[in-house]
Amino acid sequence: MRVVVTGASGNVGTSVLEALAADEPVEEIVGIARRLPDHPMEKVRWVAADVTTEDLTKLFDGAGAVIHLAWAIQPSHDEATMERTNVEGSRRVFTAVAAAGVPALVYASSVGAYSPGPKDERVDETWPVGGIPTSAYSRHKASVEALLDETERANQALRVVRLRPGLIFKSESASEIRRLFLGPLVPRSLVRPGLIPFVPRVSRLVFQAVHSRDVGEAYRLAVTGNAAGAFNIAAEPVIGPPELAKLMRAREVPVSARILRAAADLTWRAHLQPADAGWIDLALQVPTMDVSRARRELGWSPEYESLDALAELLNGLREGRDFPTPPLAAGTGGPARLGELATGIGAVRDS
């Protein structure tokens, strides 16, 4: 089987490539990336292509499955640019999959596609996917789910799988996550248990996480099995302020959601950090997911606990861990992160 992976060089993509390469029936993996990595990976043939401009039908021809991961988090100050990649790029991928006659399409959705929901009980995959209106990321994920619905209706023979993971971490993604969400002004030495004095105790600041390699395995199972439909993907335990405080050896301090959001908005508007306040809204409003369907129908079970995945990321941030692909490499932001500062934090597409 030949599998084509868009957005193959990032946090999730590199884990997907590793998982697929270990599967004997997978003979070749075509890793599509906007910036061609200078890094060989087992069974992987790298192809430089942008999903917004390339003739994707030719790239997908003869594939047994396409995994669509390509997604833009930045530039957060230019939503139209992100939308071209996220929504229009996804539309082009889905159209090309149908035109090339690919039998299986696996799409990287997210918990962020869900409409607001409960934190104190679990929701399954039937929960509405209307998104969080104030989050560009969430709006785009919900829009692409609607496009995927149209694709399924128009192509009855196409097996479609959509995975909806929580937050995805591994140590090698540390440089990318710092660049996309923290910015160049946060010293990595600060990300150490015991140095951060408190974590905010905010009502509904509860989230789910999963290790990137466990997500890679979920994609492998989705490609090589016969399952179809949506699957929630997350590890235990659910993480809230008490778990964060214990992990960081810090105190919990009550903070209102309004103050937390205002601080995020102010620092984003001042170009001090790249994550807009919509990410706070997303964290506070998305529901807690029930992952039993993935265990039952995909045969998926995570090897890492959520707190272990988060601790690994924190260690990676402190140590400056990276991986030799453009999205994950520490040098992508320029020497001493000067490239991020010179181009305006959150103002240009991630370099």
VOFI-777722 format. One record per residue (C-alpha): residue number from 1; residue in three letters; x negated, y negated, z. Coordinates in nm, 2 decimals, always signed. Last residue first. Layout:
     i    aa       px       py       pz
   NUM   ALA        X        Y        Z
...
end
This chain:
     i    aa       px       py       pz
   351   SER    -0.87    -3.04    +0.87
   350   ASP    -0.53    -3.03    +1.04
   349   ARG    -0.32    -3.26    +0.82
   348   VAL    -0.35    -3.62    +0.92
   347   ALA    -0.20    -3.85    +1.19
   346   GLY    -0.20    -3.62    +1.49
   345   ILE    -0.51    -3.78    +1.64
   344   GLY    -0.63    -4.04    +1.38
   343   THR    -0.89    -3.94    +1.12
   342   ALA    -1.19    -4.07    +1.30
   341   LEU    -1.09    -3.91    +1.64
   340   GLU    -1.04    -3.57    +1.49
   339   GLY    -1.36    -3.59    +1.29
   338   LEU    -1.55    -3.69    +1.60
   337   ARG    -1.48    -3.36    +1.78
   336   ALA    -1.84    -3.36    +1.91
   335   PRO    -1.94    -3.27    +1.55
   334   GLY    -1.63    -3.22    +1.33
   333   GLY    -1.29    -3.09    +1.42
   332   THR    -1.34    -2.78    +1.21
   331   GLY    -1.66    -2.70    +1.40
   330   ALA    -1.49    -2.49    +1.66
   329   ALA    -1.37    -2.25    +1.39
   328   LEU    -1.01    -2.12    +1.43
   327   PRO    -0.84    -2.30    +1.13
   326   PRO    -1.14    -2.27    +0.91
   325   THR    -1.22    -1.90    +0.97
   324   PRO    -1.53    -1.80    +1.18
   323   PHE    -1.35    -1.74    +1.52
   322   ASP    -1.35    -1.97    +1.83
   321   ARG    -1.44    -1.98    +2.19
   320   GLY    -1.53    -2.32    +2.35
   319   GLU    -1.60    -2.16    +2.69
   318   ARG    -1.34    -2.36    +2.88
   317   LEU    -1.08    -2.32    +2.61
   316   GLY    -1.16    -1.95    +2.57
   315   ASN    -1.12    -1.89    +2.94
   314   LEU    -0.78    -2.07    +2.93
   313   LEU    -0.68    -1.85    +2.63
   312   GLU    -0.77    -1.54    +2.82
   311   ALA    -0.58    -1.65    +3.12
   310   LEU    -0.27    -1.71    +2.90
   309   ALA    -0.30    -1.36    +2.75
   308   ASP    -0.35    -1.21    +3.10
   307   LEU    -0.04    -1.40    +3.22
   306   SER    +0.17    -1.26    +2.94
   305   GLU    +0.07    -0.90    +3.01
   304   TYR    -0.14    -0.73    +2.75
   303   GLU    -0.07    -0.39    +2.58
   302   PRO    +0.26    -0.50    +2.44
   301   SER    +0.52    -0.24    +2.34
   300   TRP    +0.66    -0.20    +1.99
   299   GLY    +0.85    +0.10    +1.87
   298   LEU    +1.01    -0.12    +1.61
   297   GLU    +1.37    -0.01    +1.69
   296   ARG    +1.37    +0.04    +2.07
   295   ARG    +1.08    -0.17    +2.18
   294   ALA    +1.17    -0.45    +1.94
   293   ARG    +1.53    -0.43    +2.05
   292   SER    +1.44    -0.45    +2.42
   291   VAL    +1.28    -0.79    +2.38
   290   ASP    +1.54    -1.00    +2.56
   289   MET    +1.45    -1.36    +2.52
   288   THR    +1.46    -1.66    +2.76
   287   PRO    +1.64    -1.95    +2.60
   286   VAL    +1.49    -2.26    +2.44
   285   GLN    +1.57    -2.58    +2.62
   284   LEU    +1.28    -2.69    +2.84
   283   ALA    +0.99    -2.57    +2.62
   282   LEU    +1.15    -2.72    +2.31
   281   ASP    +1.22    -3.05    +2.47
   280   ILE    +0.86    -3.07    +2.59
   279   TRP    +0.74    -2.98    +2.23
   278   GLY    +0.97    -3.26    +2.10
   277   ALA    +0.76    -3.50    +2.30
   276   ASP    +0.49    -3.51    +2.03
   275   ALA    +0.17    -3.30    +2.05
   274   PRO    -0.14    -3.47    +1.90
   273   GLN    -0.31    -3.64    +2.21
   272   LEU    -0.42    -4.00    +2.26
   271   HIS    -0.26    -4.13    +1.94
   270   ALA    -0.08    -4.40    +2.13
   269   ARG    +0.25    -4.26    +2.02
   268   TRP    +0.15    -3.92    +2.14
   267   THR    +0.04    -4.06    +2.48
   266   LEU    +0.37    -4.24    +2.53
   265   ASP    +0.58    -3.94    +2.41
   264   ALA    +0.41    -3.69    +2.64
   263   ALA    +0.43    -3.93    +2.94
   262   ALA    +0.80    -3.99    +2.87
   261   ARG    +0.87    -3.62    +2.84
   260   LEU    +0.71    -3.55    +3.18
   259   ILE    +0.89    -3.84    +3.34
   258   ARG    +1.23    -3.73    +3.20
   257   ALA    +1.17    -3.37    +3.30
   256   SER    +1.13    -3.49    +3.66
   255   VAL    +0.82    -3.39    +3.85
   254   PRO    +0.81    -3.18    +4.17
   253   VAL    +0.45    -3.08    +4.26
   252   GLU    +0.34    -2.72    +4.26
   251   ARG    -0.01    -2.68    +4.40
   250   ALA    -0.30    -2.53    +4.21
   249   ARG    -0.50    -2.21    +4.19
   248   MET    -0.46    -2.22    +3.81
   247   LEU    -0.31    -1.87    +3.79
   246   LYS    -0.10    -1.91    +4.11
   245   ALA    +0.03    -2.25    +4.00
   244   LEU    +0.12    -2.12    +3.66
   243   GLU    +0.31    -1.83    +3.80
   242   PRO    +0.50    -2.06    +4.04
   241   PRO    +0.57    -2.31    +3.77
   240   GLY    +0.73    -2.06    +3.53
   239   ILE    +0.60    -1.77    +3.32
   238   VAL    +0.83    -1.48    +3.22
   237   PRO    +0.63    -1.16    +3.31
   236   GLU    +0.61    -0.98    +3.08
   235   ALA    +0.54    -0.98    +2.71
   234   ALA    +0.72    -1.14    +2.42
   233   ILE    +0.86    -1.05    +2.07
   232   ASN    +1.22    -1.10    +1.98
   231   PHE    +1.32    -0.90    +1.67
   230   ALA    +1.54    -1.01    +1.38
   229   GLY    +1.66    -0.78    +1.09
   228   ALA    +1.51    -0.47    +0.93
   227   ALA    +1.33    -0.16    +1.05
   226   ASN    +1.18    +0.09    +0.80
   225   GLY    +0.83    +0.11    +0.93
   224   THR    +0.49    +0.01    +0.77
   223   VAL    +0.55    -0.36    +0.75
   222   ALA    +0.74    -0.42    +1.07
   221   LEU    +0.50    -0.19    +1.26
   220   ARG    +0.20    -0.39    +1.13
   219   TYR    +0.38    -0.72    +1.22
   218   ALA    +0.44    -0.60    +1.58
   217   GLU    +0.07    -0.49    +1.60
   216   GLY    -0.04    -0.84    +1.51
   215   VAL    +0.19    -0.98    +1.78
   214   ASP    +0.01    -0.75    +2.03
   213   ARG    -0.32    -0.89    +1.90
   212   SER    -0.20    -1.25    +1.95
   211   HIS    -0.11    -1.18    +2.32
   210   VAL    +0.24    -1.27    +2.43
   209   ALA    +0.40    -1.56    +2.61
   208   GLN    +0.74    -1.65    +2.75
   207   PHE    +0.85    -1.98    +2.89
   206   VAL    +1.00    -2.15    +3.20
   205   LEU    +0.99    -2.53    +3.26
   204   ARG    +1.37    -2.51    +3.32
   203   SER    +1.35    -2.75    +3.62
   202   VAL    +1.01    -2.90    +3.64
   201   ARG    +0.75    -2.82    +3.90
   200   PRO    +0.45    -2.99    +3.75
   199   VAL    +0.11    -2.81    +3.81
   198   PHE    -0.13    -2.94    +4.06
   197   PRO    -0.50    -3.01    +4.14
   196   ILE    -0.65    -2.90    +3.81
   195   LEU    -1.01    -2.80    +3.91
   194   GLY    -0.92    -2.48    +4.10
   193   PRO    -0.87    -2.27    +3.79
   192   ARG    -1.07    -2.41    +3.50
   191   VAL    -0.96    -2.62    +3.20
   190   LEU    -1.14    -2.93    +3.31
   189   SER    -1.47    -2.81    +3.16
   188   ARG    -1.30    -2.83    +2.81
   187   PRO    -1.28    -3.20    +2.83
   186   VAL    -0.95    -3.33    +2.69
   185   LEU    -1.01    -3.62    +2.46
   184   PRO    -1.04    -3.42    +2.14
   183   GLY    -0.67    -3.32    +2.12
   182   LEU    -0.45    -3.11    +2.34
   181   PHE    -0.20    -2.95    +2.10
   180   LEU    -0.34    -2.88    +1.76
   179   ARG    -0.71    -2.93    +1.83
   178   ARG    -0.70    -2.74    +2.17
   177   ILE    -0.49    -2.46    +2.01
   176   GLU    -0.74    -2.43    +1.72
   175   SER    -1.05    -2.42    +1.95
   174   ALA    -0.89    -2.17    +2.18
   173   SER    -0.76    -1.92    +1.91
   172   GLU    -1.05    -1.68    +1.97
   171   SER    -0.94    -1.64    +2.34
   170   LYS    -0.60    -1.51    +2.24
   169   PHE    -0.25    -1.67    +2.28
   168   ILE    +0.09    -1.66    +2.12
   167   LEU    +0.39    -1.85    +2.28
   166   GLY    +0.71    -1.66    +2.24
   165   PRO    +0.77    -1.44    +1.93
   164   ARG    +1.06    -1.43    +1.69
   163   LEU    +0.99    -1.18    +1.42
   162   ARG    +1.19    -1.18    +1.10
   161   VAL    +1.22    -0.86    +0.90
   160   VAL    +1.38    -0.85    +0.55
   159   ARG    +1.41    -0.54    +0.34
   158   LEU    +1.50    -0.66    -0.02
   157   ALA    +1.75    -0.44    -0.20
   156   GLN    +2.04    -0.69    -0.13
   155   ASN    +1.86    -0.98    -0.28
   154   ALA    +2.09    -1.28    -0.30
   153   ARG    +2.23    -1.24    +0.05
   152   GLU    +1.89    -1.18    +0.20
   151   THR    +1.74    -1.49    +0.03
   150   GLU    +2.03    -1.70    +0.16
   149   ASP    +1.97    -1.58    +0.52
   148   LEU    +1.60    -1.65    +0.47
   147   LEU    +1.68    -2.01    +0.38
   146   ALA    +1.89    -2.04    +0.70
   145   GLU    +1.59    -1.90    +0.90
   144   VAL    +1.38    -2.16    +0.73
   143   SER    +1.60    -2.44    +0.85
   142   ALA    +1.59    -2.31    +1.21
   141   LYS    +1.21    -2.29    +1.20
   140   HIS    +1.19    -2.64    +1.06
   139   ARG    +1.42    -2.79    +1.32
   138   SER    +1.22    -2.61    +1.59
   137   TYR    +0.89    -2.76    +1.48
   136   ALA    +1.04    -3.10    +1.43
   135   SER    +1.17    -3.09    +1.79
   134   THR    +1.45    -3.33    +1.89
   133   PRO    +1.73    -3.11    +1.74
   132   ILE    +1.63    -2.79    +1.92
   131   GLY    +1.70    -2.51    +1.68
   130   GLY    +2.03    -2.38    +1.53
   129   VAL    +1.93    -2.01    +1.56
   128   PRO    +2.24    -1.89    +1.75
   127   TRP    +2.18    -1.59    +1.99
   126   THR    +2.23    -1.26    +1.81
   125   GLU    +1.87    -1.17    +1.86
   124   ASP    +1.92    -1.10    +2.23
   123   VAL    +1.94    -1.34    +2.52
   122   ARG    +1.79    -1.29    +2.86
   121   GLU    +1.92    -1.45    +3.18
   120   ASP    +1.80    -1.73    +3.41
   119   LYS    +1.65    -1.95    +3.14
   118   PRO    +1.98    -1.99    +2.94
   117   GLY    +2.01    -2.13    +2.59
   116   PRO    +1.94    -2.42    +2.36
   115   SER    +1.95    -2.31    +1.99
   114   TYR    +1.69    -2.07    +1.88
   113   ALA    +1.43    -2.13    +1.61
   112   GLY    +1.17    -2.21    +1.87
   111   VAL    +1.16    -1.85    +1.99
   110   SER    +0.98    -1.81    +1.66
   109   SER    +1.00    -1.70    +1.29
   108   ALA    +0.71    -1.54    +1.12
   107   TYR    +0.87    -1.37    +0.82
   106   VAL    +0.83    -1.01    +0.70
   105   LEU    +0.94    -0.95    +0.34
   104   ALA    +0.97    -0.59    +0.20
   103   PRO    +1.04    -0.45    -0.15
   102   VAL    +0.84    -0.70    -0.35
   101   GLY    +1.02    -0.75    -0.68
   100   ALA    +0.79    -1.03    -0.80
    99   ALA    +1.08    -1.27    -0.85
    98   ALA    +1.23    -1.19    -0.50
    97   VAL    +0.89    -1.24    -0.33
    96   ALA    +0.84    -1.56    -0.54
    95   THR    +1.17    -1.71    -0.42
    94   PHE    +1.09    -1.63    -0.06
    93   VAL    +0.74    -1.79    -0.08
    92   ARG    +0.87    -2.10    -0.26
    91   ARG    +1.14    -2.15    +0.01
    90   SER    +0.87    -2.10    +0.27
    89   GLY    +0.66    -2.38    +0.11
    88   GLU    +0.97    -2.60    +0.10
    87   VAL    +1.04    -2.55    +0.46
    86   ASN    +0.71    -2.53    +0.64
    85   THR    +0.46    -2.67    +0.39
    84   ARG    +0.67    -2.96    +0.26
    83   GLU    +0.82    -3.01    +0.61
    82   MET    +0.47    -3.07    +0.76
    81   THR    +0.41    -3.35    +0.51
    80   ALA    +0.75    -3.50    +0.57
    79   GLU    +0.69    -3.49    +0.95
    78   ASP    +0.40    -3.73    +0.93
    77   HIS    +0.30    -3.82    +1.29
    76   SER    +0.28    -3.46    +1.39
    75   PRO    +0.02    -3.40    +1.12
    74   GLN    +0.00    -3.11    +1.21
    73   ILE    +0.18    -2.79    +1.32
    72   ALA    +0.19    -2.66    +0.96
    71   TRP    +0.29    -2.30    +0.88
    70   ALA    +0.18    -2.01    +0.67
    69   LEU    +0.28    -1.68    +0.83
    68   HIS    +0.47    -1.50    +0.55
    67   ILE    +0.40    -1.13    +0.55
    66   VAL    +0.46    -0.99    +0.20
    65   ALA    +0.51    -0.61    +0.15
    64   GLY    +0.44    -0.34    -0.10
    63   ALA    +0.26    -0.58    -0.33
    62   GLY    +0.26    -0.53    -0.71
    61   ASP    +0.31    -0.89    -0.80
    60   PHE    +0.27    -1.11    -0.49
    59   LEU    -0.02    -1.33    -0.62
    58   LYS    +0.14    -1.37    -0.96
    57   THR    +0.47    -1.47    -0.80
    56   LEU    +0.29    -1.72    -0.58
    55   ASP    +0.21    -1.97    -0.86
    54   GLU    +0.04    -2.21    -0.62
    53   THR    +0.17    -2.56    -0.52
    52   THR    +0.34    -2.56    -0.18
    51   VAL    +0.21    -2.22    -0.07
    50   ASP    -0.15    -2.34    -0.10
    49   ALA    -0.40    -2.09    -0.23
    48   ALA    -0.75    -1.96    -0.17
    47   VAL    -0.75    -1.59    -0.19
    46   TRP    -0.94    -1.36    +0.05
    45   ARG    -0.96    -0.99    -0.02
    44   VAL    -0.92    -0.80    +0.31
    43   LYS    -0.98    -0.43    +0.36
    42   GLU    -1.21    -0.50    +0.66
    41   MET    -1.28    -0.86    +0.71
    40   PRO    -1.54    -1.08    +0.54
    39   HIS    -1.59    -1.44    +0.66
    38   ASP    -1.64    -1.74    +0.44
    37   PRO    -1.28    -1.84    +0.48
    36   LEU    -1.11    -2.00    +0.18
    35   ARG    -0.91    -2.31    +0.29
    34   ARG    -0.54    -2.29    +0.20
    33   ALA    -0.53    -1.93    +0.31
    32   ILE    -0.40    -1.61    +0.15
    31   GLY    -0.53    -1.28    +0.28
    30   VAL    -0.47    -1.00    +0.03
    29   ILE    -0.48    -0.68    +0.22
    28   GLU    -0.57    -0.36    +0.05
    27   GLU    -0.53    +0.02    +0.12
    26   VAL    -0.27    +0.01    +0.40
    25   PRO    -0.18    +0.38    +0.44
    24   GLU    -0.47    +0.41    +0.69
    23   ASP    -0.35    +0.14    +0.94
    22   ALA    -0.66    -0.01    +1.11
    21   ALA    -0.68    -0.28    +0.85
    20   LEU    -0.32    -0.38    +0.91
    19   ALA    -0.39    -0.45    +1.28
    18   GLU    -0.70    -0.66    +1.21
    17   LEU    -0.53    -0.86    +0.94
    16   VAL    -0.23    -0.93    +1.17
    15   SER    -0.47    -1.05    +1.44
    14   THR    -0.64    -1.29    +1.19
    13   GLY    -0.30    -1.42    +1.08
    12   VAL    -0.17    -1.48    +1.43
    11   ASN    -0.44    -1.73    +1.53
    10   GLY    -0.51    -1.86    +1.18
     9   SER    -0.68    -1.72    +0.86
     8   ALA    -0.39    -1.53    +0.71
     7   GLY    -0.15    -1.82    +0.64
     6   THR    +0.01    -1.60    +0.38
     5   VAL    -0.04    -1.22    +0.41
     4   VAL    -0.01    -0.99    +0.11
     3   VAL    +0.00    -0.62    +0.17
     2   ARG    -0.11    -0.35    -0.07
     1   MET    +0.00    +0.00    +0.00
end
